[in-house]
Each structure stands twice: as C-alpha cells, then as structure tokens.
Amino acid sequence: MRKERKRMRKERKRMRKERKHFTPEEKVTILRRHLLDKAPVSELCEELGLRPTVFYRWQKELFENGTAAFQAQERPHRQVEEKQKRIEFLEKKVQTKDEVLAELMAEHIALKKSLGEL
C-alpha cells in the first residue's frame, strides 16, 4: 500500500506542469491581446497554460496601477522645473548677498580711510 501511494505521488509530480514566469512586458502583451484584439480569456489561458484567475489578477493589477504610467511621464518634467526655479531663486539670493556685502565692505573701507587707518 505504501509503495502504491509513493508511486502515485511521483506520478502526480511528474504530470504537473512547471510554472511559467511571465515578464511584465509579456503580461501586458497578453492583456492587450484580450482587450484590443478581443481574444477570449479561455483561449489565451489554454494557449499559454494560464489559470483564468491569474489572468484576471493581472488585469486587476493593470487597472489599479495604470495611472502610474501617466504620472511617471509628468513627474520628471515637473521636478526639473521645480529644481530650475529653486536654482534661480538661490542664485538671486546669492547675488543680493554679494551686493550687500560689497556695499558693506565699501562703507568699511571708507570709514577706515576717514579714521586714517588706511
């Protein structure tokens, strides 16, 4: 009896299909075939050895995270603009400080000259 169970377990293991790991690009391609080309889910799953629950989970993830595709394009441009504005602000601030410092140094030198220290 034990040998029979062991043989059956080995047989089941051998018959199991190995998991296929799909890249994000492959997942999008599969979902695109369904959404744009109107390929039936059952047909895609059979062709690719997928379970329908996996397919629908991918679809749910795509719809839930789809906004990230659009935000990623806006964010770097916006960050560059904000950094550029910050740089301009800091440059003006440094220029103002330099002007004030130059004025103070001129007054300091004039005062020293008037006191006869120079």
Secondary structure by P-SEA (a helix, b strand, c coil): caaaaaaaaaaaaaacccbbbbcaaaaaaaaaaaacccccaaaaaaaacccaaaaaaaaaaaaaaaaaaaaaaaaaaaaaaaaaaaaaaaaaaaaaaaaaaaaaaaaaaaaaaaaccc
